[in-house]
Amino acid sequence: MRIKYNYELDADAVVIEIDMQKSDYTIELTEHILVDVTSDMKLVGIEILDASVELSKLFNRAVSKDEMKQLLCKIKQEPNEYLVQFQSPKKNESANLLIPLYRSPLIS
């Protein structure tokens, strides 16, 4: 799994590209966390808007915009969910984001 993490300072947004495959759906996990998936629910991208606020919630402390640029990101696939781990090299700590995925019976 190739992961490309990018923090866009002007937009205060984190964009994580997981796969070059085109997404079929965007799931609004929360108001600020958007998840791009294929029709077979393969995770291909994540966008976190208002990222300094959202990641501060995950770390349970203020995360500066400068620190946001240096965060490392790992993703582990579990059955029906993905675990996204953000690591701060500055503070030597990590925060997790769980992304549950399921195929809706309404999607054919």
Contacts in CASP RR format, 6 or more apart in sequence:
PFRMAT RR
TARGET T0000
AUTHOR 0000-0000-0000
METHOD contacts of the structure
MODEL  1
MRIKYNYELDADAVVIEIDMQKSDYTIELTEHILVDVTSDMKLVGIEILD
ASVELSKLFNRAVSKDEMKQLLCKIKQEPNEYLVQFQSPKKNESANLLIP
LYRSPLIS
1 18 0 8 1.000
1 19 0 8 1.000
1 75 0 8 1.000
1 77 0 8 1.000
2 17 0 8 1.000
2 18 0 8 1.000
2 19 0 8 1.000
2 20 0 8 1.000
3 16 0 8 1.000
3 17 0 8 1.000
3 18 0 8 1.000
3 73 0 8 1.000
3 74 0 8 1.000
3 75 0 8 1.000
4 16 0 8 1.000
4 17 0 8 1.000
5 14 0 8 1.000
5 15 0 8 1.000
5 16 0 8 1.000
5 71 0 8 1.000
5 72 0 8 1.000
5 73 0 8 1.000
6 14 0 8 1.000
6 15 0 8 1.000
6 16 0 8 1.000
6 17 0 8 1.000
7 13 0 8 1.000
7 14 0 8 1.000
7 51 0 8 1.000
7 65 0 8 1.000
7 68 0 8 1.000
7 69 0 8 1.000
7 71 0 8 1.000
8 14 0 8 1.000
8 15 0 8 1.000
9 65 0 8 1.000
9 68 0 8 1.000
9 69 0 8 1.000
11 49 0 8 1.000
12 49 0 8 1.000
12 50 0 8 1.000
12 51 0 8 1.000
12 52 0 8 1.000
12 53 0 8 1.000
12 65 0 8 1.000
13 47 0 8 1.000
13 48 0 8 1.000
13 49 0 8 1.000
13 50 0 8 1.000
13 51 0 8 1.000
14 46 0 8 1.000
14 47 0 8 1.000
14 48 0 8 1.000
14 51 0 8 1.000
14 55 0 8 1.000
14 68 0 8 1.000
14 71 0 8 1.000
15 45 0 8 1.000
15 46 0 8 1.000
15 47 0 8 1.000
16 45 0 8 1.000
16 46 0 8 1.000
16 47 0 8 1.000
16 48 0 8 1.000
16 73 0 8 1.000
16 75 0 8 1.000
16 84 0 8 1.000
17 44 0 8 1.000
17 45 0 8 1.000
18 43 0 8 1.000
18 44 0 8 1.000
18 45 0 8 1.000
18 46 0 8 1.000
18 75 0 8 1.000
19 42 0 8 1.000
19 43 0 8 1.000
19 44 0 8 1.000
19 45 0 8 1.000
20 44 0 8 1.000
21 38 0 8 1.000
21 42 0 8 1.000
21 44 0 8 1.000
22 38 0 8 1.000
22 44 0 8 1.000
23 36 0 8 1.000
23 37 0 8 1.000
23 38 0 8 1.000
23 44 0 8 1.000
23 45 0 8 1.000
24 37 0 8 1.000
24 38 0 8 1.000
24 39 0 8 1.000
25 36 0 8 1.000
25 37 0 8 1.000
25 38 0 8 1.000
25 39 0 8 1.000
25 107 0 8 1.000
26 34 0 8 1.000
26 35 0 8 1.000
26 36 0 8 1.000
26 37 0 8 1.000
27 34 0 8 1.000
27 35 0 8 1.000
27 36 0 8 1.000
27 37 0 8 1.000
27 101 0 8 1.000
28 34 0 8 1.000
29 35 0 8 1.000
29 99 0 8 1.000
30 54 0 8 1.000
32 48 0 8 1.000
32 49 0 8 1.000
32 50 0 8 1.000
32 51 0 8 1.000
32 53 0 8 1.000
32 54 0 8 1.000
33 46 0 8 1.000
33 47 0 8 1.000
33 48 0 8 1.000
33 49 0 8 1.000
33 54 0 8 1.000
33 97 0 8 1.000
34 46 0 8 1.000
34 47 0 8 1.000
34 48 0 8 1.000
34 49 0 8 1.000
35 43 0 8 1.000
35 45 0 8 1.000
35 46 0 8 1.000
35 99 0 8 1.000
35 101 0 8 1.000
36 43 0 8 1.000
36 44 0 8 1.000
36 45 0 8 1.000
36 46 0 8 1.000
36 47 0 8 1.000
37 43 0 8 1.000
37 44 0 8 1.000
37 45 0 8 1.000
37 101 0 8 1.000
38 44 0 8 1.000
39 107 0 8 1.000
40 103 0 8 1.000
41 101 0 8 1.000
41 102 0 8 1.000
41 103 0 8 1.000
43 75 0 8 1.000
43 77 0 8 1.000
43 82 0 8 1.000
43 99 0 8 1.000
43 101 0 8 1.000
46 84 0 8 1.000
46 99 0 8 1.000
48 54 0 8 1.000
48 55 0 8 1.000
51 68 0 8 1.000
52 63 0 8 1.000
52 64 0 8 1.000
52 65 0 8 1.000
52 68 0 8 1.000
55 63 0 8 1.000
55 68 0 8 1.000
55 71 0 8 1.000
55 86 0 8 1.000
55 95 0 8 1.000
56 62 0 8 1.000
56 63 0 8 1.000
58 86 0 8 1.000
58 95 0 8 1.000
58 96 0 8 1.000
58 97 0 8 1.000
59 86 0 8 1.000
59 88 0 8 1.000
59 93 0 8 1.000
59 95 0 8 1.000
60 95 0 8 1.000
63 71 0 8 1.000
63 88 0 8 1.000
67 88 0 8 1.000
67 90 0 8 1.000
67 91 0 8 1.000
70 88 0 8 1.000
70 89 0 8 1.000
70 90 0 8 1.000
71 86 0 8 1.000
71 87 0 8 1.000
71 88 0 8 1.000
71 89 0 8 1.000
72 86 0 8 1.000
72 87 0 8 1.000
72 88 0 8 1.000
72 89 0 8 1.000
73 84 0 8 1.000
73 85 0 8 1.000
73 86 0 8 1.000
73 87 0 8 1.000
74 84 0 8 1.000
74 85 0 8 1.000
74 87 0 8 1.000
75 82 0 8 1.000
75 83 0 8 1.000
75 84 0 8 1.000
75 85 0 8 1.000
76 82 0 8 1.000
76 83 0 8 1.000
76 85 0 8 1.000
80 100 0 8 1.000
80 101 0 8 1.000
80 102 0 8 1.000
81 98 0 8 1.000
81 99 0 8 1.000
81 100 0 8 1.000
81 101 0 8 1.000
82 98 0 8 1.000
82 99 0 8 1.000
82 101 0 8 1.000
83 96 0 8 1.000
83 97 0 8 1.000
83 98 0 8 1.000
83 99 0 8 1.000
84 96 0 8 1.000
84 97 0 8 1.000
84 98 0 8 1.000
84 99 0 8 1.000
85 94 0 8 1.000
85 95 0 8 1.000
85 96 0 8 1.000
85 97 0 8 1.000
86 94 0 8 1.000
86 95 0 8 1.000
86 96 0 8 1.000
86 97 0 8 1.000
87 93 0 8 1.000
87 94 0 8 1.000
88 94 0 8 1.000
88 95 0 8 1.000
END
